[in-house]
Amino acid sequence: YERREIAEIRWINGHDNPADAFTKATPNRALERFIDTNELSIRVEGSVQRAPE
């Protein structure tokens, strides 16, 4: 295991986040679509990159 600073953050579209099935009371269907099709499509809404030091 290597400790590093977070260098990049991405915001995932709410309808595409399969983790919602584990974290929300009313999840989206992204995890179900992933299991049914064996494909994962994620739209990135935005991102932040830290400048290297």
C-alpha positions as CSV (number, residue, x, y, z in Angstrom):
1,Y,0.0,0.0,0.0
2,E,1.3,3.4,-0.9
3,R,0.1,6.7,0.6
4,R,-0.3,9.5,-1.8
5,E,-2.1,12.8,-2.1
6,I,-5.3,12.8,-4.1
7,A,-4.4,14.4,-7.4
8,E,-7.6,14.1,-9.4
9,I,-11.3,14.2,-8.4
10,R,-14.2,13.4,-10.8
11,W,-17.9,14.0,-10.3
12,I,-20.0,11.2,-11.6
13,N,-23.5,11.8,-13.1
14,G,-26.0,10.8,-10.5
15,H,-27.8,8.3,-12.8
16,D,-24.5,6.5,-13.6
17,N,-23.1,5.8,-10.2
18,P,-23.4,2.1,-9.3
19,A,-22.3,2.7,-5.7
20,D,-25.7,4.4,-5.1
21,A,-27.2,0.9,-4.8
22,F,-25.2,0.5,-1.6
23,T,-25.4,4.0,-0.2
24,K,-28.9,5.4,-1.0
25,A,-32.4,4.5,0.3
26,T,-33.7,5.0,-3.3
27,P,-30.8,4.0,-5.6
28,N,-30.6,4.4,-9.3
29,R,-30.5,1.4,-11.7
30,A,-26.8,1.7,-12.7
31,L,-25.7,-1.4,-10.7
32,E,-28.6,-3.5,-12.2
33,R,-27.7,-2.3,-15.7
34,F,-24.1,-3.2,-15.1
35,I,-25.0,-6.7,-13.9
36,D,-27.4,-7.3,-16.7
37,T,-25.1,-6.1,-19.5
38,N,-21.6,-6.5,-18.1
39,E,-20.9,-3.0,-19.3
40,L,-20.5,0.2,-17.3
41,S,-21.1,3.6,-18.7
42,I,-20.2,6.6,-16.5
43,R,-20.7,10.2,-17.5
44,V,-18.3,12.6,-15.8
45,E,-19.9,15.9,-14.9
46,G,-16.7,17.7,-13.9
47,S,-13.3,17.3,-12.5
48,V,-10.6,18.9,-10.4
49,Q,-6.8,18.4,-10.8
50,R,-4.3,19.5,-8.2
51,A,-1.1,21.1,-9.5
52,P,2.0,18.9,-8.9
53,E,4.3,20.2,-6.2
